[in-house]
Amino acid sequence: MERHGLVVNVRPERREEYLALHRAVWPQVEQTLRAANVANYTIFLIDDTLFAYYEYLGTDHDADMARIGEDPVTREWWTHTDPCQTPFGGDGRTDGGWREAEEIWHLAP
């Protein structure tokens, strides 16, 4: 199992829209994530920063992430969520995408 953490900022003027979308995530989006071996996907919010965590249970993360990106329903979902986001950390990105965080410590069971 791999743990993944990601960060992105939410545009303050679209914060409520983003939260409303996530109060009713489309079932097909959730199913696509599950089919791509994603588990325990969680998004946290602090101020205008979103932190996402998920566990990857498969054997080819890149291929499974590509499958998610090819799903037409997920792509439609992103047309609603992506405009609500802005890059974290001012790294010059213009796609509004999430940035992967480096895992530096984990408390094992």
Secondary structure, DSSP 4 states (H G I P E B T S, - for coil): -EEEEEEEEEPGGGHHHHHHHHHT--HHHHHHHHHTTEEEEEEEEETTEEEEEEEE-SS-HHHHHHHHHH-HHHHHHHHHHGGGEE-STT-S--S---EEEPP------
